[in-house]
Amino acid sequence: LRTIRGTGATQFVPYLSVTCGLIFAVVSVGFLIFFIHHVSSSILAENLIARVASELEQGIERLFPEAIGDGVTPAAKETQPLPETESFALLAPESGYIQAIDGDRILRLAAENNLVVRLHRRPGDFVPRETRLAEIWPKEEASRAAVAEMLDAYYFGRTRTPTQDVEYSIDQLVEVAVRALSPAINDPFTAITCLEWLGVALIRVGDRRMPSRYRCDDDGNLRVVSDVTDFRGLASSALDQIRQYGCTSVAVTLRMLDLIGRACTEIVSAENRATLFEHAEKIRADGLAIARNERDRAAIEEKFREVATYR
């Protein structure tokens, strides 16, 4: 194949073509080896969990930055309650998950039309068609154009996304842990890996200031009241299901208590530490109810006492 015969007795060797062909063949084999290695590495549970955890960390930084602010003057929370007049109901145009809400757009529309808007749903919620998304006051000022533009501020889809829904990434880690704890798989090590990353997330969000439910315009008038995520809700999403399904594993119970203890040493907020201690009490109760070995019960009690010192 290296030589090409002519019509006569002459023949020549296509050195350039042969060299390029050999180079392409070697590169193709190299890419094939890399592809096989990449696929086999990417489907490892540890790497999948780490990627979801990285997505969760990015979501925390994006949605709960260090200098998030209150979004409203403190007095506005008490002095400007929602109107008592009849409201206009903003209904979902389709069924699906709320993937994102353009809050700034809704605030601008409310200010321009002298409206007050109460949002009943937040990103990550599943809403059936014609479910009430929000209420608008006063009803007579809610023009068709303003209502249509507010509906355009909602983005619907068939699945949840982490864009404005930090609990989605938490739920993904919890799902991996719960599946690993199922009797068919019985893999507590994978569940413990998920717990380690969830503990990091709780520590990072533990002392962040949560977004305010209240949004005001430039003149200080209350315009938007929304349903926001708080630390208690995030902690429940991260710990409740793993506790319920992992209470049969002493190793998982001890690691959950250890996670809470480490988080309490890092979190300054006394309210958030109290929230974690409530979870520690439930973990201890479930663990003791299942554990039959006295040494296991003693280990759970000892770990719980350590957590109690950081309460």
C-alpha positions in Angstrom: 0.0 0.0 0.0 3.0 2.3 0.4 3.7 2.4 -3.4 1.5 3.6 -6.3 2.2 1.9 -9.6 1.8 3.9 -12.8 0.7 2.7 -16.2 4.3 2.1 -17.2 7.2 0.7 -15.2 7.4 3.7 -13.0 6.3 3.8 -9.4 6.6 6.2 -6.5 6.0 6.4 -2.7 3.4 9.0 -1.5 5.5 10.0 1.6 3.3 12.9 2.6 0.0 11.0 2.4 1.4 8.0 4.2 2.8 10.2 7.0 -0.4 12.1 7.5 -2.4 8.9 7.5 -0.2 7.4 10.2 -0.4 10.6 12.3 -4.2 10.6 12.0 -4.4 6.9 12.9 -2.2 7.4 16.0 -4.2 10.5 17.1 -7.5 8.6 16.6 -6.3 5.7 18.8 -5.2 8.2 21.4 -8.6 9.9 21.4 -10.3 6.5 21.7 -8.3 5.7 24.7 -9.0 9.1 26.3 -12.7 8.7 25.6 -12.9 5.3 27.2 -11.0 6.6 30.2 -13.1 9.7 30.5 -16.4 7.8 30.3 -15.3 5.3 32.9 -14.1 8.0 35.3 -17.1 10.3 34.8 -19.7 7.7 35.8 -18.0 6.9 39.1 -20.3 7.9 41.9 -17.7 10.1 43.6 -17.2 12.2 40.5 -20.9 12.5 39.9 -21.5 13.6 43.5 -18.6 16.1 43.3 -20.0 17.7 40.1 -23.5 18.1 41.7 -21.8 19.5 44.8 -19.9 22.0 42.7 -23.1 23.1 41.1 -24.6 23.5 44.6 -21.7 25.6 45.7 -22.1 27.9 42.7 -25.8 28.2 43.4 -25.2 29.3 46.9 -22.7 31.9 45.8 -25.1 33.2 43.2 -28.3 33.2 45.2 -26.9 34.0 48.7 -23.9 36.3 48.2 -22.1 37.7 51.2 -23.5 41.2 50.7 -27.0 40.4 49.8 -28.7 43.2 51.7 -32.2 43.3 53.0 -34.0 44.6 49.9 -36.3 46.7 52.0 -36.1 49.2 54.9 -36.8 47.5 58.3 -39.7 49.7 59.0 -41.5 48.7 55.8 -42.0 45.2 57.0 -44.2 46.4 59.9 -45.7 49.6 58.6 -46.8 48.5 55.1 -49.0 45.4 55.4 -50.7 43.9 52.3 -53.9 45.7 51.2 -57.2 44.3 52.4 -59.0 45.2 49.2 -59.9 42.6 46.5 -57.0 41.3 44.6 -56.4 40.1 41.0 -55.2 36.4 40.7 -52.3 35.8 38.4 -52.9 32.2 37.1 -50.4 29.8 35.6 -50.8 29.6 31.8 -49.5 26.0 31.7 -48.5 23.0 33.9 -44.9 22.5 34.8 -42.0 23.5 37.0 -41.2 27.2 37.6 -37.6 27.3 36.5 -37.0 31.0 37.1 -38.8 34.3 38.0 -37.5 37.7 36.8 -38.1 39.5 40.1 -36.6 42.8 39.0 -39.0 42.9 36.1 -42.0 42.3 38.4 -40.8 44.9 40.8 -40.4 47.4 37.9 -43.9 46.7 36.6 -45.4 47.0 40.1 -43.8 50.4 40.6 -44.8 51.7 37.2 -48.4 50.6 37.7 -48.7 51.5 41.4 -49.3 47.8 42.3 -48.5 45.5 45.2 -47.7 41.9 44.2 -47.7 38.9 46.5 -45.9 35.9 44.9 -47.3 32.5 46.1 -44.9 30.3 44.2 -41.1 30.2 43.8 -38.6 28.6 41.4 -38.6 24.8 41.8 -42.4 24.5 42.5 -44.5 22.4 40.3 -47.7 24.2 39.3 -50.8 22.8 37.5 -52.4 24.9 34.8 -54.4 27.9 36.2 -52.9 27.6 39.6 -52.6 30.9 41.5 -49.1 32.2 41.0 -49.6 35.6 42.6 -52.1 38.2 43.8 -52.1 41.8 42.6 -53.5 44.8 44.4 -55.5 46.8 43.6 -57.5 44.7 41.3 -58.8 47.6 39.2 -55.3 48.8 38.4 -54.1 45.5 37.1 -54.2 46.2 33.4 -54.1 43.4 30.8 -50.7 44.6 29.5 -49.2 44.6 33.0 -50.6 41.2 33.8 -49.4 39.7 30.5 -45.9 41.1 31.1 -45.8 39.7 34.6 -46.7 36.3 33.2 -43.7 36.7 30.8 -41.5 37.1 33.9 -42.2 33.4 34.8 -40.2 30.7 33.0 -41.8 27.2 32.9 -40.3 23.9 32.0 -40.7 20.2 32.3 -37.8 19.8 34.8 -36.3 21.8 37.6 -33.1 23.7 37.1 -30.5 25.1 39.5 -30.7 28.6 38.1 -32.7 30.0 41.0 -33.5 26.8 42.8 -30.6 25.9 45.2 -32.7 23.1 46.7 -32.7 21.3 43.4 -29.0 20.5 43.8 -29.5 19.5 47.4 -32.3 17.2 46.3 -30.0 15.6 43.8 -27.4 14.8 46.4 -30.2 13.5 48.7 -31.6 11.3 45.9 -28.2 9.7 45.4 -27.8 9.1 49.1 -31.4 7.6 49.5 -30.9 5.3 46.5 -27.6 4.2 47.9 -29.3 3.3 51.2 -32.0 1.3 49.6 -32.0 -2.5 50.4 -31.3 -3.3 46.8 -28.0 -1.4 46.8 -27.1 -1.1 50.5 -24.1 1.3 49.9 -23.7 3.5 53.0 -20.3 4.7 51.8 -21.9 6.6 48.9 -24.5 8.0 51.2 -21.7 9.2 53.6 -20.0 10.9 50.6 -23.2 12.8 49.9 -23.4 13.8 53.5 -19.9 15.2 53.5 -20.8 17.5 50.6 -24.2 18.5 52.1 -22.3 19.4 55.3 -20.1 21.8 53.3 -23.1 23.4 51.8 -24.8 23.9 55.1 -21.7 25.5 56.6 -21.4 27.8 53.6 -25.0 29.0 53.8 -25.2 28.9 57.6 -24.1 32.5 58.1 -25.3 34.0 54.8 -28.1 36.5 55.1 -31.2 35.2 53.4 -33.0 37.3 50.8 -35.8 39.4 52.2 -39.4 38.6 51.5 -40.1 42.2 50.9 -39.1 44.4 47.9 -39.6 48.2 47.8 -39.4 50.7 45.0 -37.0 53.7 45.0 -39.5 55.7 47.2 -39.6 53.0 49.9 -43.1 51.8 49.0 -43.7 48.0 49.4 -44.2 46.5 46.0 -43.4 42.8 46.0 -43.8 40.1 48.8 -42.4 36.7 47.8 -41.9 33.3 49.2 -38.1 32.8 49.8 -35.8 30.0 50.9 -34.5 30.1 54.5 -31.9 28.0 56.4 -34.5 25.9 58.1 -35.9 24.8 54.8 -32.5 24.0 53.3 -31.5 22.0 56.4 -34.7 20.0 56.2 -34.2 19.3 52.5 -30.6 18.1 53.2 -31.1 16.0 56.3 -34.7 14.7 56.7 -34.9 12.1 54.0 -31.4 10.7 54.7 -32.3 10.5 58.4 -35.5 8.6 57.6 -33.9 6.1 55.2 -30.5 5.9 56.9 -31.5 5.4 60.5 -31.0 1.6 60.0 -27.3 2.3 59.5 -25.3 3.2 62.6 -22.5 4.5 60.4 -24.8 6.9 58.6 -26.4 8.0 61.9 -23.0 8.7 63.4 -21.8 10.6 60.4 -24.9 12.8 60.3 -24.3 13.7 64.0 -20.7 14.4 63.2 -21.7 16.6 60.2 -24.0 18.6 62.5 -21.3 19.0 65.1 -18.8 20.3 62.6 -21.3 22.7 61.1 -22.2 24.1 64.5 -18.5 24.9 65.2 -18.4 26.9 62.0 -21.8 28.7 62.0 -22.1 31.8 64.2 -25.8 32.3 64.0 -27.4 30.9 67.2 -30.8 30.5 65.4 -29.2 28.3 62.7 -27.3 26.2 65.2 -30.5 25.6 67.1 -32.1 24.4 63.9 -29.3 21.9 63.3 -29.6 20.8 66.9 -33.3 20.0 66.4 -32.2 17.7 63.5 -29.6 16.1 65.8 -32.3 15.3 68.3 -34.3 13.6 65.7 -31.3 11.7 64.3 -30.5 10.5 67.8 -34.0 9.4 68.5 -34.3 7.4 65.3 -30.9 5.9 65.7 -31.5 4.7 69.2 -34.9 3.3 68.2 -33.3 1.1 65.6 -29.9 0.2 67.1 -29.9 -3.0 69.1 -26.3 -3.3 70.1 -25.5 -1.5 73.3 -22.1 -0.4 72.0 -23.8 1.2 69.0 -26.3 2.9 71.2 -23.5 4.2 73.4 -21.6 5.5 70.4 -24.7 7.4 69.3 -25.2 8.9 72.7 -21.6 10.0 72.9 -21.7 11.6 69.5 -24.9 13.4 70.4 -23.3 14.8 73.6 -20.5 16.2 71.5 -23.0 17.9 69.3 -24.9 19.3 72.3 -21.7 21.1 73.5 -21.9 23.3 70.4 -25.6 24.1 70.7 
